[in-house]
Each structure stands twice: as structure tokens, then as C-alpha cells.
Amino acid sequence: MLPGEVGDLLRETVFLILKLSSPLLLTGLVVGVAISLVQALIQVQEQTLTFVPKLFAIFACLILCMGFMANTLMRFTEHLFMMITKLG
């Protein structure tokens, strides 16, 4: 495998990690900010109050995005196997 191909593979891998994790991270961010705003409005500063809604929102997002994530990961794996068989 040429050094350029290794660099391309590393770049694709990092992009895949960002692509797969961004829906979950953005969901956690949006829910956390929304709950923080509500807490500021009602003046309840309980740190543990944000944990359960974030957990449920991220779990729901994971269920909704599971097909997209599995399909994307499967295509990347097939691409990786094609590169491996091309070497041999």
C-alpha cells in the first residue's frame, strides 16, 4: 500500500467517525442547552436534571439513525475489504 493510500484511508476513517458521531453529539448539545435555558428561567440549578433527558434523547437519536449508521459503516467496511483484496 502506498503512503498516499494510507493517508487517504486515515482521512476517510476520521471523516467516517465524525459523520457517525455528529448526530448523537448534536442531539446531546441541543437538549443540554434547552434544559439549561429552562433551568435558568425557573431558577432551578440542579446539575443532575440534564442527565436523564439527554440520555433519552441520545438513545432516541441512536435508534432513529441506526439504519444510516449501519449502512455507512457497511459501505466503508466493503471499501476497506476491496482495498485489502486488491493488495493480495
KEFI-553511 format. One line per 10 residues: number of its first residue (from 0); for each residue x, y, z of N, C-alpha, C. Coordinates in Angstrom, 1 decimal. Atoms other than C-alpha are relative to their C-alpha. Layout:
KEFI-553511
NUM = X/Y/Z/X/Y/Z/X/Y/Z | ...
end
This chain:
KEFI-553511
0 = 0.9/-1.2/0.0/0.0/0.0/0.0/0.9/1.2/0.0 | -0.8/-1.2/0.1/1.4/3.4/-1.0/-0.3/0.9/1.2 | 0.2/-1.0/-1.1/1.8/6.2/1.6/-1.2/0.9/-0.3 | 1.2/-0.8/0.4/-0.8/8.2/-0.3/-1.3/-0.7/0.3 | 1.2/0.8/-0.3/-3.3/5.4/0.0/-0.3/-0.1/1.5 | 0.2/0.1/-1.4/-2.7/5.1/3.7/-0.5/1.4/0.6 | 0.5/-1.3/-0.4/-3.2/8.9/4.1/-1.5/0.2/-0.3 | 1.5/-0.1/0.5/-6.5/8.7/2.1/-0.8/-0.9/1.0 | 0.7/0.9/-0.9/-7.6/5.8/4.3/-0.2/0.6/1.4 | 0.1/-0.7/-1.3/-6.9/7.7/7.5/-0.9/1.1/0.0
10 = 0.9/-1.1/0.2/-8.7/10.7/6.2/-1.4/-0.4/0.0 | 1.3/0.6/0.1/-11.7/8.6/5.3/-0.5/-0.5/1.3 | 0.4/0.5/-1.3/-11.7/7.0/8.7/-0.4/1.1/0.9 | 0.3/-1.1/-0.9/-11.6/10.3/10.6/-1.3/0.6/-0.5 | 1.2/-0.5/0.5/-14.4/11.6/8.3/-1.2/-0.9/0.4 | 1.0/0.9/-0.4/-16.4/8.5/9.0/-0.4/0.1/1.5 | 0.2/-0.2/-1.5/-16.0/8.9/12.8/-0.8/1.2/0.2 | 0.7/-1.3/-0.2/-17.2/12.5/12.6/-1.4/-0.2/-0.6 | 1.3/0.2/0.6/-20.1/11.5/10.3/-0.9/-0.8/0.9 | 0.8/0.9/-0.8/-21.3/8.7/12.6/-0.3/0.6/1.4
20 = 0.2/-0.5/-1.4/-20.9/10.6/15.9/-0.7/1.3/0.1 | 0.6/-1.3/0.0/-22.2/14.0/14.9/-1.5/0.1/0.3 | 1.5/-0.1/-0.4/-26.0/13.3/15.1/-0.2/-0.2/1.5 | 0.2/0.3/-1.5/-25.6/11.9/18.7/0.5/1.2/0.8 | -0.6/-1.2/-0.7/-23.3/14.8/19.8/-0.9/1.2/-0.1 | 0.8/-1.2/0.2/-25.5/17.5/18.3/-1.4/-0.2/0.8 | 1.2/0.2/-0.8/-28.6/15.9/19.9/0.3/0.3/1.5 | -0.4/-0.3/-1.4/-26.9/16.0/23.3/0.2/1.5/0.3 | -0.2/-1.5/-0.1/-25.8/19.6/22.7/-1.3/0.8/0.1 | 1.3/-0.7/0.1/-29.3/20.8/21.7/-0.8/-0.2/1.3
30 = 0.8/0.3/-1.2/-31.0/19.0/24.6/0.6/0.7/1.2 | -0.7/-0.6/-1.2/-28.4/20.2/27.1/-0.2/1.5/0.1 | 0.2/-1.4/0.0/-28.7/23.8/26.0/-1.5/0.4/0.3 | 1.4/-0.3/-0.2/-32.5/23.7/26.0/-0.4/-0.2/1.5 | 0.3/0.3/-1.4/-32.7/22.2/29.5/0.7/1.1/0.9 | -0.7/-1.1/-0.7/-30.1/24.8/30.7/-0.8/1.3/0.0 | 0.8/-1.2/0.1/-32.3/27.6/29.4/-1.2/-0.1/0.9 | 1.1/0.2/-0.9/-35.3/26.1/31.2/0.3/0.2/1.4 | -0.4/-0.1/-1.4/-33.4/25.8/34.4/0.3/1.4/0.3 | -0.2/-1.4/-0.3/-32.3/29.4/34.1/-1.3/0.8/0.1
40 = 1.2/-0.7/-0.1/-35.8/30.5/33.6/-0.8/-0.2/1.3 | 0.8/0.3/-1.2/-37.3/28.7/36.5/1.0/0.0/1.3 | -1.0/-0.2/-1.0/-34.1/29.2/38.6/0.2/-1.2/0.9 | -0.3/1.2/-0.7/-33.6/25.6/39.5/1.4/-0.5/-0.6 | -1.4/0.3/0.5/-29.8/24.9/39.3/0.4/-1.4/0.5 | -0.3/1.4/-0.3/-29.8/21.1/39.7/0.8/-0.6/-1.1 | -0.9/0.5/1.0/-26.9/19.5/37.9/-0.5/-1.3/-0.6 | 0.4/1.3/0.5/-28.4/16.1/37.6/-1.3/0.0/-0.8 | 1.2/-0.1/0.8/-31.6/17.3/35.9/0.2/-0.1/-1.5 | -0.2/0.1/1.4/-30.0/17.4/32.5/0.4/-1.4/-0.5
50 = -0.5/1.3/0.4/-28.7/13.8/32.6/-1.0/-0.9/-0.6 | 1.0/1.0/0.5/-31.9/11.8/32.1/-0.6/0.4/-1.3 | 0.5/-0.4/1.4/-33.4/13.9/29.2/1.0/-0.2/-1.1 | -1.1/0.2/1.0/-30.0/13.9/27.4/0.1/-1.5/-0.3 | -0.1/1.4/0.2/-29.8/10.1/27.9/-1.1/-0.5/-0.9 | 1.2/0.5/0.9/-33.3/9.5/26.4/0.1/0.6/-1.4 | -0.1/-0.6/1.3/-32.7/12.0/23.6/1.1/-0.7/-0.9 | -1.1/0.7/0.7/-29.4/10.4/22.6/-0.4/-1.4/-0.4 | 0.4/1.4/0.3/-30.9/6.9/22.8/-1.0/0.0/-1.1 | 1.0/-0.1/1.1/-33.9/8.0/20.6/0.7/0.3/-1.3
60 = -0.7/-0.4/1.2/-31.5/9.6/18.1/0.8/-1.2/-0.5 | -0.7/1.2/0.4/-29.4/6.4/18.1/-0.9/-1.0/-0.7 | 1.0/0.9/0.6/-32.5/4.3/17.3/-0.4/0.6/-1.4 | 0.4/-0.6/1.3/-33.5/6.8/14.5/1.1/-0.1/-1.0 | -1.1/-0.1/0.9/-30.1/7.0/13.0/0.7/-1.4/-0.2 | -0.7/1.3/0.0/-29.2/3.3/13.4/0.2/-0.5/-1.5 | -0.1/0.5/1.4/-30.0/2.4/9.7/1.1/0.8/-0.8 | -1.0/-0.8/0.7/-27.9/5.3/8.4/1.4/-0.4/0.4 | -1.3/0.3/-0.5/-25.0/4.4/10.7/0.4/-1.4/-0.5 | -0.4/1.4/0.5/-25.1/0.7/9.8/0.3/0.0/-1.4
70 = -0.3/0.0/1.4/-25.3/1.4/6.1/1.3/0.7/-0.3 | -1.3/-0.7/0.2/-22.4/3.9/6.2/1.1/-0.8/0.4 | -1.1/0.8/-0.5/-20.2/1.6/8.3/0.2/-1.3/-0.9 | -0.1/1.2/0.9/-21.0/-1.4/6.0/0.6/0.4/-1.3 | -0.6/-0.4/1.2/-20.1/0.6/2.9/1.5/0.2/0.1 | -1.4/-0.3/-0.3/-16.8/1.7/4.5/0.7/-1.3/0.1 | -0.7/1.3/-0.2/-16.0/-1.9/5.5/0.1/-0.7/-1.3 | -0.2/0.6/1.3/-16.7/-3.2/2.0/1.1/0.7/-0.8 | -1.1/-0.7/0.7/-14.4/-0.5/0.6/1.3/-0.4/0.6 | -1.2/0.4/-0.6/-11.8/-1.5/3.1/0.4/-1.4/-0.4
80 = -0.3/1.4/0.4/-12.0/-5.2/2.2/0.4/0.0/-1.5 | -0.4/0.0/1.4/-11.8/-4.3/-1.5/1.4/0.5/-0.1 | -1.4/-0.5/0.0/-8.6/-2.4/-0.8/1.0/-1.1/0.4 | -0.9/1.1/-0.5/-7.2/-5.4/1.1/0.1/-1.1/-1.0 | -0.1/1.0/1.0/-8.1/-7.9/-1.6/0.8/0.5/-1.3 | -0.7/-0.5/1.1/-6.6/-5.6/-4.2/1.5/-0.1/0.2 | -1.5/0.1/-0.3/-3.2/-5.8/-2.4/0.5/-1.5/-0.2 | -0.4/1.4/0.0/-3.2/-9.6/-2.3/0.0/-0.7/-1.4
end
